[in-house]
Amino acid sequence: MRVLRVWIVVSVILMGFSASSVFAQEDAATIESKIVAMEKGWNQAFKLRDTKTIDVLLAENVVLVNDDGSQQSKAEFLKLVKQSKSSDEEQVTPESIKVHVAGEVAIATGIFQSKGVENGKAFVRRDRFVDTWIKSGNTWICVAASATPVTH
């Protein structure tokens, strides 16, 4: 009888661990969905020159590395977005996004395409991006973003 009770207790504990693993996976899936939505929101806000939305998504001390290797502060980036004309660059929805969750950090990777006019010439570019998001209170905020040209 004692062995049966121990077995039942062990079984309940193991079921609890299994259930917590399932809940953790659901939590990761929820986080991934939120990050993908925020990535798409960022792209849409950029397209619409909506600096208020971008301001909310980016940490004050965000590290922004452009596809040419230059860096920008949040203030510089927002100023650039605000000053640019909608015909200068129109960033479209990313072609792909994957999110890797590790605790309260999420890394979004993918490819986005941008098109527009630069120095009077039309362009289309594809960049691979890596954005780092952290949980801040009850929300997620981007603390680092970089882009690298896809040349093949």
C-alpha positions in Angstrom: 0.0 0.0 0.0 2.8 2.4 0.9 4.5 1.7 -2.5 1.2 2.5 -4.3 1.0 5.9 -2.5 4.5 6.8 -3.3 3.9 5.8 -6.9 0.8 8.0 -7.0 2.6 10.9 -5.5 5.5 10.5 -8.0 3.0 10.2 -10.9 1.2 13.4 -9.8 4.5 15.3 -9.6 5.6 14.0 -13.0 2.2 15.0 -14.5 2.7 18.4 -12.9 6.1 18.8 -14.7 4.6 17.6 -17.9 1.7 20.1 -17.6 4.1 22.9 -16.8 6.1 22.1 -19.9 2.9 22.3 -22.0 2.0 25.6 -20.3 5.5 26.9 -21.0 5.2 26.0 -24.6 1.9 27.8 -24.8 3.5 30.8 -23.1 6.3 30.8 -25.7 3.8 30.5 -28.5 1.9 33.5 -27.1 5.1 35.5 -26.8 6.1 34.6 -30.3 2.7 35.8 -31.6 3.1 39.1 -29.7 6.6 39.7 -31.0 5.5 38.9 -34.6 2.6 41.3 -34.3 4.9 44.0 -32.9 7.4 43.5 -35.7 4.6 43.8 -38.3 3.3 46.9 -36.4 6.8 48.4 -36.5 6.9 47.9 -40.3 3.4 49.4 -40.8 4.2 52.3 -38.5 7.4 53.0 -40.5 5.5 52.9 -43.8 2.9 55.3 -42.4 5.6 57.5 -40.7 3.9 56.9 -37.4 6.7 57.9 -35.0 4.4 57.6 -31.9 3.9 53.9 -32.4 7.6 53.3 -33.2 8.5 55.3 -30.0 6.5 53.0 -27.9 8.0 49.8 -29.4 11.7 51.0 -28.9 13.5 51.3 -25.6 15.0 54.7 -24.9 18.5 53.4 -25.2 17.8 51.0 -28.1 20.9 50.0 -30.2 20.0 50.5 -33.9 22.5 49.2 -36.5 21.7 50.0 -40.1 22.4 47.9 -43.2 25.4 50.1 -44.0 26.9 49.5 -40.6 26.1 52.9 -39.1 24.4 53.3 -35.8 21.5 55.5 -34.8 20.0 56.6 -31.5 16.3 56.3 -31.0 15.9 60.1 -31.4 17.9 60.1 -34.7 15.9 57.2 -36.0 12.5 58.9 -35.1 13.7 62.1 -36.7 14.7 60.3 -39.9 11.3 58.6 -40.1 9.4 61.8 -39.4 11.4 63.8 -42.0 11.3 61.2 -44.8 8.6 61.4 -47.5 6.4 58.4 -48.1 8.0 58.2 -51.6 11.5 57.9 -50.1 11.1 54.4 -48.7 8.2 52.1 -48.2 9.1 49.1 -46.0 6.7 46.2 -46.6 5.6 43.4 -44.3 8.5 41.1 -43.6 8.9 38.1 -45.9 9.6 35.9 -42.9 9.9 36.2 -39.1 11.0 33.6 -36.6 11.0 34.3 -32.9 13.3 32.5 -30.4 12.2 32.9 -26.8 14.6 32.5 -23.8 12.9 33.5 -20.6 12.2 37.2 -20.8 14.2 37.7 -23.9 12.9 37.2 -27.5 15.1 37.3 -30.6 13.2 38.0 -33.8 14.9 37.1 -37.1 13.7 37.3 -40.6 13.9 39.1 -44.0 12.2 42.2 -45.0 12.0 44.0 -48.3 12.1 47.8 -48.7 11.5 49.8 -51.8 11.5 53.4 -52.7 13.5 56.2 -54.3 17.0 57.2 -53.3 18.8 60.0 -55.1 16.2 60.0 -57.8 16.6 56.3 -58.5 14.1 53.5 -57.6 15.4 50.7 -55.4 14.4 47.4 -54.0 16.4 45.9 -51.2 16.2 42.8 -49.1 17.7 42.8 -45.6 18.0 40.2 -42.9 17.1 41.5 -39.5 17.8 40.6 -35.9 15.8 42.3 -33.3 16.1 41.7 -29.5 13.1 42.2 -27.3 12.9 42.1 -23.6 9.9 41.9 -21.2 9.5 45.2 -19.4 6.6 45.0 -16.9 3.7 43.5 -18.8 4.9 44.4 -22.2 7.8 43.7 -24.6 10.2 46.4 -25.9 12.9 46.3 -28.5 16.3 47.0 -27.1 18.4 46.2 -30.2 17.9 46.0 -33.9 20.2 45.4 -36.8 19.8 44.8 -40.5 22.2 43.2 -43.0 21.7 43.3 -46.8 20.8 40.0 -48.5 22.9 40.0 -51.6 22.2 36.6 -53.0 
